[in-house]
Amino acid sequence: MPTVTIKVNDMKIKECKYLGIIIDDELKWTPHIDSVTQKLKRLLGIFYKMRYKLPDWCLCNIYFAFVHPYILYGLEVYGNTFPSYLDK
């Protein structure tokens, strides 16, 4: 199986962020998935507090404005990883 090595100025890079997607040297995508998970966990508390105070249509708008883009951006790239990495 071929290995992927990311080099910049002859220095091997373990992990880099390019266009908002974190690429690791083994292309497992776990650092990026962890980053997205952390962002979504921060928003979870806000949604929990707002669920009884705002109407459903407003909650949907907030979801599609703040949560949906994090999940969709780069999904074609990191979504092809092992399902066990995406179980979070």
MODELLER restraints for C-alpha pairs under 7 A, 6 or more apart:
rsr = mdl.restraints
at = mdl.atoms
rsr.add(forms.Gaussian(group=physical.xy_distance, feature=features.Distance(at['CA:4:A'], at['CA:25:A']), mean=6.62, stdev=0.5))
rsr.add(forms.Gaussian(group=physical.xy_distance, feature=features.Distance(at['CA:4:A'], at['CA:26:A']), mean=6.78, stdev=0.5))
rsr.add(forms.Gaussian(group=physical.xy_distance, feature=features.Distance(at['CA:5:A'], at['CA:12:A']), mean=6.86, stdev=0.5))
rsr.add(forms.Gaussian(group=physical.xy_distance, feature=features.Distance(at['CA:5:A'], at['CA:25:A']), mean=6.21, stdev=0.5))
rsr.add(forms.Gaussian(group=physical.xy_distance, feature=features.Distance(at['CA:6:A'], at['CA:12:A']), mean=5.85, stdev=0.5))
rsr.add(forms.Gaussian(group=physical.xy_distance, feature=features.Distance(at['CA:6:A'], at['CA:13:A']), mean=5.58, stdev=0.5))
rsr.add(forms.Gaussian(group=physical.xy_distance, feature=features.Distance(at['CA:6:A'], at['CA:25:A']), mean=6.56, stdev=0.5))
rsr.add(forms.Gaussian(group=physical.xy_distance, feature=features.Distance(at['CA:7:A'], at['CA:13:A']), mean=5.81, stdev=0.5))
rsr.add(forms.Gaussian(group=physical.xy_distance, feature=features.Distance(at['CA:13:A'], at['CA:25:A']), mean=6.93, stdev=0.5))
rsr.add(forms.Gaussian(group=physical.xy_distance, feature=features.Distance(at['CA:14:A'], at['CA:24:A']), mean=5.72, stdev=0.5))
rsr.add(forms.Gaussian(group=physical.xy_distance, feature=features.Distance(at['CA:14:A'], at['CA:25:A']), mean=5.04, stdev=0.5))
rsr.add(forms.Gaussian(group=physical.xy_distance, feature=features.Distance(at['CA:15:A'], at['CA:22:A']), mean=6.81, stdev=0.5))
rsr.add(forms.Gaussian(group=physical.xy_distance, feature=features.Distance(at['CA:15:A'], at['CA:23:A']), mean=5.58, stdev=0.5))
rsr.add(forms.Gaussian(group=physical.xy_distance, feature=features.Distance(at['CA:15:A'], at['CA:24:A']), mean=4.25, stdev=0.5))
rsr.add(forms.Gaussian(group=physical.xy_distance, feature=features.Distance(at['CA:15:A'], at['CA:25:A']), mean=6.07, stdev=0.5))
rsr.add(forms.Gaussian(group=physical.xy_distance, feature=features.Distance(at['CA:16:A'], at['CA:22:A']), mean=5.60, stdev=0.5))
rsr.add(forms.Gaussian(group=physical.xy_distance, feature=features.Distance(at['CA:16:A'], at['CA:23:A']), mean=5.38, stdev=0.5))
rsr.add(forms.Gaussian(group=physical.xy_distance, feature=features.Distance(at['CA:16:A'], at['CA:24:A']), mean=6.56, stdev=0.5))
rsr.add(forms.Gaussian(group=physical.xy_distance, feature=features.Distance(at['CA:17:A'], at['CA:23:A']), mean=6.11, stdev=0.5))
rsr.add(forms.Gaussian(group=physical.xy_distance, feature=features.Distance(at['CA:21:A'], at['CA:32:A']), mean=6.27, stdev=0.5))
rsr.add(forms.Gaussian(group=physical.xy_distance, feature=features.Distance(at['CA:21:A'], at['CA:74:A']), mean=6.84, stdev=0.5))
rsr.add(forms.Gaussian(group=physical.xy_distance, feature=features.Distance(at['CA:22:A'], at['CA:31:A']), mean=6.36, stdev=0.5))
rsr.add(forms.Gaussian(group=physical.xy_distance, feature=features.Distance(at['CA:22:A'], at['CA:32:A']), mean=4.82, stdev=0.5))
rsr.add(forms.Gaussian(group=physical.xy_distance, feature=features.Distance(at['CA:23:A'], at['CA:29:A']), mean=6.35, stdev=0.5))
rsr.add(forms.Gaussian(group=physical.xy_distance, feature=features.Distance(at['CA:28:A'], at['CA:81:A']), mean=6.40, stdev=0.5))
rsr.add(forms.Gaussian(group=physical.xy_distance, feature=features.Distance(at['CA:29:A'], at['CA:78:A']), mean=5.80, stdev=0.5))
rsr.add(forms.Gaussian(group=physical.xy_distance, feature=features.Distance(at['CA:30:A'], at['CA:85:A']), mean=6.58, stdev=0.5))
rsr.add(forms.Gaussian(group=physical.xy_distance, feature=features.Distance(at['CA:36:A'], at['CA:70:A']), mean=6.52, stdev=0.5))
rsr.add(forms.Gaussian(group=physical.xy_distance, feature=features.Distance(at['CA:40:A'], at['CA:67:A']), mean=6.70, stdev=0.5))
